[in-house]
Amino acid sequence: MGDTPPRSVDASAGGPGGNTRAAGLAASADGLSDNNSSNGRRTPLGGNGGGTALPRAKAFGTEPAFRGLTLAAGTTVLVIIVAIAVFLITEAIPALQANEENFFTYNNWAATGTPPRFGIAAIVFGTVVSAVIALIIAVPIALGIALFLSHYAHRRIATGLGFVIDLLAAVPSVVFGLWGRSVFIEPVRDFSVWLHTYFGWIPLFGGEGPYGNSILLGSLVLAIMILPIVTSLSREVFMQTPKQNEEAALALGATKWEMIRTAVLPYGRPGVIAAVMLGLGRALGETIALAMTLGSSFVITADIITNGGVTIASNIANGFGEANEIGRGALIASGLVLFAITLVVNMAARIIIYRRREFTDVAA
């Protein structure tokens, strides 16, 4: 009578009451799951203590609108470029069909004659030579100024001098042309005489005169015009050099110049090349300044100090007003060549800038 009765199987499993409570909890869970499913909501991970589900993106919001706006802007630029190319080709075809000479190899330009005879050999030569000489003069000066402003000058001096350099970019081309034709021509004429006297054995300075309105004068004016472009871009590139690279070079005992040569210049080389090519594109397309400083002679010669020289842009500016229908078409055909040259230069510059961005990302 005092013995404890053995526990039944139901009691070991929690008894009938335990089974009833378990079944009730399971039914409540199933009901909650059914309610969530019927309401279109998914139970978050972690039960009631978890986070909420991410909100759905709006079908019409600021993000899709901005994406569409940028896509439209980029597409518009491409459409404009294609439209310009189509216009140039359409207007140039009749003049090219009426031309009696080879358009790419003929030197002279007589598009308004009967029959019309014109070619781009001399004007392309003058365009490339004047731009290259301008780069040879401007790039070393621009790099020196950029290094001085970024690593040597005091901040106040660098700010003031940088503002003056950038101010040159705002001067109109016609002002440079007037200054070159009226003021700068006299020093260039005297300099040309000196070059011929002491270096006349070099074909570049072998001309007997007259001196003044020459490729040298036009190239010097161009060099002054592209100087702020190359200087500003190069300065920004040099200032982006990682400080740890400069400090590491100085910690190893390098001098200031050795630090610049080993840390700054290698890092900024792609950016400098891009700046130079952008300056080249600026020099190739310059019109008014060269129209006022060159002598407009359609010859191919190595002499740069004798009066003469012509570029594609200056030839268009000087001859468009007096040209007939065929003459205007011929000038547009030469403009098409200039369009292709500048397009190639700018595309090459963009490729170099893209490579520099990859280099910066890897270095970071």
MOWOPE-V291222 format. One record per pair of residues at least 6 apart in sequence whose C-alpha atoms are under 7 Angstrom apart, sorted by the first residue. I is the first residue (numbers start at 0). J is the second residue. Records with the same first field share a line. If there is no record, write none. Layout:
# MOWOPE-V291222
I->J / J
This chain:
# MOWOPE-V291222
9->15
35->41 / 42
43->49 / 50 / 51 / 52
87->331 / 332 / 335
90->328 / 331
91->328 / 329 / 331 / 332
94->325 / 328 / 329
95->329
97->115
98->115 / 116 / 117
99->114 / 115 / 116
100->116 / 117
101->118
102->117 / 118 / 119
103->118 / 119 / 120
104->118 / 119 / 120
105->117 / 118 / 119 / 120
106->118 / 119 / 120 / 121 / 297 / 298
107->117 / 118 / 297
108->116 / 117 / 118
109->115 / 116 / 117
110->116 / 117 / 325 / 326 / 329
111->322 / 323 / 325 / 326
119->333
121->297 / 298 / 299
122->297 / 309 / 310 / 311
123->310 / 311
124->299
125->308 / 309 / 310
126->283 / 310 / 311
129->214 / 217 / 218
130->218 / 279 / 282 / 283
132->218
133->218 / 219 / 221 / 222
134->222 / 279
136->222
137->222 / 223 / 226
138->229
141->226 / 229 / 230
142->230 / 233
144->230
145->230 / 233 / 234
146->234
148->157
149->234 / 237 / 238
164->227
165->227
167->227
168->224 / 227
172->287 / 288
173->287 / 288
175->220 / 288
176->287 / 288 / 289 / 291 / 292
179->220 / 292
180->291 / 292
184->211 / 216
187->211 / 216
188->210 / 211
191->210 / 304
194->204
195->204 / 205
198->204
199->205
202->301 / 302
203->301 / 302 / 303
204->302 / 303 / 304
205->302
206->302 / 304 / 305
208->305
209->305 / 306
210->304 / 305 / 306
211->306
212->292 / 293 / 294 / 306 / 307
213->293 / 294 / 303 / 304 / 305 / 306 / 307 / 308
214->293 / 303 / 304 / 307 / 308
215->303 / 304
216->292
217->289 / 292 / 293
221->282
225->278 / 281 / 282
228->278
229->274 / 275 / 278
232->274
233->270 / 271 / 274
236->267 / 270
237->263 / 267
240->263 / 266
244->262
245->258 / 262
248->258
249->258
269->351 / 352 / 355
270->352 / 355
273->348 / 351 / 352
276->344 / 348
277->345 / 348
280->341 / 344 / 345
284->312
285->312
286->312 / 313 / 316
287->313
289->313
290->313 / 316 / 317
293->307 / 308 / 309
294->306 / 307 / 308 / 309
295->307 / 308 / 309
296->307 / 308 / 309
297->308 / 309
311->333 / 334 / 337
315->330
319->327
